[in-house]
Amino acid sequence: MNTHHPWTTRAETSTDIATIRQITLAAFDRAEEADLVDALRRDPAWIADLSILALDDNGIPAGYALLTRAHIGDTAALCLGPCAVLPRYQKTGAGSAAISAGLDAARAMGEHFVTVLGHADYYPRFGFTRAAAHGVGMTMPVPEEALMVLSLDGEPVPRGVIRYAEAFGDI
Ligand SMILES: CC(C)(COP(=O)(O)OP(=O)(O)OC[C@H]1O[C@@H](n2cnc3c(N)ncnc32)[C@H](O)[C@@H]1OP(=O)(O)O)[C@@H](O)C(=O)NCCC(=O)NCCS
């Protein structure tokens, strides 16, 4: 079902922090990803303008996407995730709205590359392709199709191993 809500998107403000935690807890039905968002908020990798909410036509925050600083080898890049949508709003475009807005904001900031580790049948719609095809990998073994990368401006993706923010732990 896609009810085509006219989603609006914006960067988080200090009053959204509890809401973002609620969305992330509900979407994943566990605390790990919500705790990760809160740990990233205290990490130097945090970029306030790239913590994005999607709100429905009543102004209710339903979707969330986060981009934080990462590196591919020595090249600055962004890591997309966690992405989360309140269960009752899933598959109605909130995730896509938040992710697209985050990618647009990153492009406007002059960022070049974004990595994501997630559903292989979801992220290609935003232009992500398999990281392995670009010689991009992780230190930890992951399903090859789950690790994807995007060039925001057509610049060739550098080869290398992704280095994540410390808050991600040993991935
Ligand atoms: C994954 C998630 C962020 C997508 O956001 P969304 O608002 O539900 O998705 P959208 O409405 O933008 O897009 C709908 C599409 O996403 C697909 N999709 C939704 N959840 C998916 C999932 N878990 N795996 C694969 N595809 C998924 C739908 O099948 C639909 O595909 P279609 O357009 O080809 O029919 C959201 O469903 C969510 O929070 N899920 C639970 C937490 C999660 O898995 N987060 C991402 C970790 S990588």
The ligand as an ORCA input file, in Angstrom:
! r2SCAN-3c Opt
* xyz 0 1
  C      13.420      0.067      5.510
  C      12.619      1.337      5.774
  C      13.526      2.455      6.290
  C      12.010      1.774      4.421
  O      11.239      2.915      4.592
  P       9.707      2.930      4.086
  O       9.189      4.285      4.304
  O       8.990      1.794      4.738
  O       9.862      2.584      2.552
  P       9.330      3.466      1.339
  O       7.861      3.678      1.465
  O      10.174      4.663      1.167
  O       9.643      2.504      0.153
  C       8.820      1.369     -0.014
  C       9.643      0.291     -0.609
  O      10.597     -0.133      0.347
  C      10.572     -1.532      0.407
  N      10.922     -1.972      1.758
  C      10.405     -1.578      2.918
  N      10.948     -2.270      3.924
  C      11.843     -3.123      3.356
  C      12.702     -4.117      3.864
  N      12.753     -4.403      5.167
  N      13.474     -4.774      2.992
  C      13.414     -4.530      1.679
  N      12.607     -3.609      1.129
  C      11.820     -2.918      1.985
  C       9.150     -1.895      0.100
  O       9.062     -3.233     -0.330
  C       8.818     -0.909     -0.994
  O       9.301     -1.399     -2.230
  P       8.558     -1.078     -3.607
  O       8.573      0.421     -3.744
  O       9.412     -1.757     -4.618
  O       7.190     -1.627     -3.438
  C      11.450      1.107      6.775
  O      10.554      0.163      6.230
  C      11.893      0.619      8.128
  O      12.100      1.411      9.034
  N      12.010     -0.703      8.312
  C      12.409     -1.283      9.588
  C      13.812     -0.913      9.967
  C      14.804     -1.181      8.875
  O      14.856     -2.288      8.325
  N      15.647     -0.155      8.563
  C      16.629     -0.204      7.491
  C      17.817     -1.026      7.836
  S      18.841     -1.217      6.369
*
